[in-house]
């Protein structure tokens, strides 16, 4: 893919009786090429999805584990995190090596509903916020401290 090009993708929810509470999602190109998959994690306070480069769930620490996607209670705001440590779990006097292994925020997504009646069921407006990329094509890291 060349710089400045975009790829249209589709997200498909795999529905079955076995995964009705923990659905799986697959992101593919319009031509059907697999890009990544995710699975909803259970027993979490908010919606939380594990993202991997395989159709099967990849365990943390594996090469296929990309990170996670977490939403707020309403499902209107999402943050995509890379693999790494939760900054809230670090001690204040943690060594520099531990601080460097804190997960990055890769993207933020915000949904707002279009006002179609009392219960908006129509399409929603989506805003995606991505980290800045410098002139050399390097992504500027964004970490919570």
C-alpha positions, 0 to 999 in steps of 0.5 A: 500500500502506498502512502496516502492510499486507503483501503475499504474494509468490512467488519463481520460479526460471527454469530452462533449460540456458543459466542452470543455473549462473547462475539467474535469480529473479523476485519476483512478487505472488500475482496475478502482478505483477512486483516485481523480478528477480535473477541469480546472478553467476558467478566469485564466492567466495560466492553473489552476486546482482544485484537489479534492477527489470527482468526483464533484468539491469540494469547497475550505475549504472542506475536499475533497479539495486537492489543485490545479495544476498550469502550466506555459504559455507553459504547460511544467511545473506544480506545485501542491499546497496543500490547504492554503494561497497564500504567495504573499497575506500575509503582511510582518508583518503577525502573525506566525499563518498566515505564518503557514497556507501558502500552501505547494508545493507538487510536481513539474512536467516538460515536455520536448518533444521528437524531432520528426520533426518540430512539436513534437506530440509524447510522452513527457519525464516527470520528477516529483520532490517530497519533501524528506521523512525522516526515520520516513516516514514524508514528509519534508514541502516545502513552498514558502516564 
